[in-house]
Amino acid sequence: QLDLVESGGGLVQPGGSLRLSCVASGFGLDNYAIGWFRQAPGKGREGVSCSSSRGANTNYVDSVKGRFTISRDFAKNTVYLQMNSLKPEDTAVYYCAATENHYYCSPYVHGVYDYWGQGTQVTVSS
């Protein structure tokens, strides 16, 4: 069974930081592209960032460029999303997703992902 588990969400004040983790079990992430997505209450799912298979490229949506960083720890089979300078509009449930052998990724493309985690809540509020 292939599973993705997100963690690291929580409540943070505007301007603060959080690091989300996406841990895979049942498969190695090396050959998988990983996408981070989010869904705010009453809104549709939005892509945030992605890292292609083997980390060949990374991309971000404009609203998080310069604030969020996606990275991989191949030894820990984990992908991280470091989120800095958080804003109230970043409040959402954050999900990671995986698809195999995808060597160029775009955060605007959702349909290629085969495996999804259950999500972790991020709340940015004073």
C-alpha positions as CSV (number, residue, x, y, z in Angstrom):
1,Q,0.0,0.0,0.0
2,L,1.3,3.4,-1.0
3,D,0.6,6.2,1.5
4,L,1.5,9.9,1.9
5,V,1.3,11.5,5.3
6,E,1.5,15.2,5.8
7,S,2.5,16.9,9.1
8,G,3.7,20.2,10.4
9,G,0.6,22.3,10.2
10,G,-0.7,24.5,12.9
11,L,-1.6,28.0,14.0
12,V,0.9,30.7,13.3
13,Q,0.8,34.5,13.4
14,P,1.2,36.5,10.2
15,G,4.8,36.8,9.3
16,G,5.6,33.5,10.9
17,S,6.9,30.2,9.5
18,L,6.0,26.6,9.3
19,R,7.6,23.6,7.7
20,L,5.3,20.9,6.3
21,S,6.5,17.4,5.8
22,C,5.2,14.8,3.4
23,V,6.4,11.3,4.2
24,A,5.9,8.4,1.9
25,S,5.5,4.8,2.9
26,G,5.3,1.8,0.7
27,F,7.4,3.3,-2.1
28,G,10.5,5.4,-2.6
29,L,10.0,9.0,-3.6
30,D,13.1,9.3,-5.8
31,N,11.2,8.7,-9.1
32,Y,8.1,10.5,-8.0
33,A,7.1,14.1,-8.7
34,I,5.5,15.6,-5.6
35,G,3.0,18.4,-5.6
36,W,1.8,20.5,-2.7
37,F,-1.7,21.8,-2.9
38,R,-4.0,23.7,-0.6
39,Q,-7.7,24.2,-0.2
40,A,-9.2,27.1,1.8
41,P,-12.8,26.9,3.2
42,G,-15.3,27.5,0.4
43,K,-12.6,27.6,-2.3
44,G,-11.3,25.1,-4.8
45,R,-8.0,23.3,-4.6
46,E,-5.0,25.4,-5.5
47,G,-1.6,24.2,-6.5
48,V,1.2,25.7,-4.5
49,S,4.5,24.1,-5.5
50,C,6.0,21.0,-7.0
51,S,9.2,19.0,-7.3
52,S,9.6,16.8,-10.3
53,S,10.9,13.2,-10.3
54,R,14.4,13.1,-8.8
55,G,14.1,16.7,-8.0
56,A,15.0,17.7,-11.5
57,N,12.9,20.9,-11.3
58,T,10.8,22.8,-8.9
59,N,8.1,25.3,-9.5
60,Y,5.8,27.7,-7.5
61,V,2.7,29.6,-8.0
62,D,3.2,33.3,-8.1
63,S,1.5,34.0,-4.8
64,V,4.1,32.0,-2.8
65,K,7.3,32.7,-4.8
66,G,10.0,34.0,-2.6
67,R,8.2,32.8,0.5
68,F,7.8,29.0,0.1
69,T,10.6,26.5,-0.6
70,I,10.1,22.9,-1.6
71,S,12.9,20.4,-0.9
72,R,13.6,16.7,-0.6
73,D,15.4,14.5,1.8
74,F,15.9,11.3,-0.2
75,A,17.3,9.4,2.7
76,K,14.2,10.1,4.8
77,N,11.8,9.6,1.9
78,T,10.4,13.0,2.7
79,V,9.5,16.2,0.9
80,Y,9.2,19.4,2.8
81,L,7.5,22.7,2.2
82,Q,9.1,25.5,4.1
83,M,6.7,28.4,4.4
84,N,8.0,31.8,5.5
85,S,6.3,35.2,5.8
86,L,3.0,33.6,6.1
87,K,-0.1,35.6,5.4
88,P,-3.8,35.0,6.5
89,E,-4.6,34.1,2.9
90,D,-2.3,31.1,3.2
91,T,-4.8,29.6,5.6
92,A,-5.9,26.3,4.2
93,V,-5.6,22.5,4.4
94,Y,-2.4,21.6,2.7
95,Y,-2.0,18.3,0.8
96,C,0.9,16.5,-0.9
97,A,0.4,14.3,-3.9
98,A,2.7,12.0,-5.9
99,T,3.0,10.7,-9.4
100,E,5.8,8.5,-10.9
101,N,8.2,9.4,-13.6
102,H,7.2,13.0,-14.1
103,Y,10.3,15.0,-15.0
104,Y,8.8,18.4,-15.4
105,C,6.1,19.6,-13.1
106,S,3.8,22.6,-12.9
107,P,1.9,23.6,-9.8
108,Y,-1.0,24.5,-12.1
109,V,-1.5,20.9,-13.2
110,H,-3.4,18.7,-10.8
111,G,-4.6,15.8,-12.8
112,V,-1.4,13.9,-13.1
113,Y,-1.1,12.9,-9.5
114,D,-2.0,9.3,-8.5
115,Y,-1.6,9.4,-4.7
116,W,-2.8,12.0,-2.2
117,G,-2.3,12.5,1.5
118,Q,-5.0,13.4,4.0
119,G,-3.9,17.0,4.5
120,T,-2.6,19.1,7.4
121,Q,-4.3,22.3,8.5
122,V,-2.4,25.6,8.4
123,T,-4.0,28.6,10.0
124,V,-2.4,32.0,9.9
125,S,-4.1,34.4,12.3
126,S,-3.2,36.9,15.0
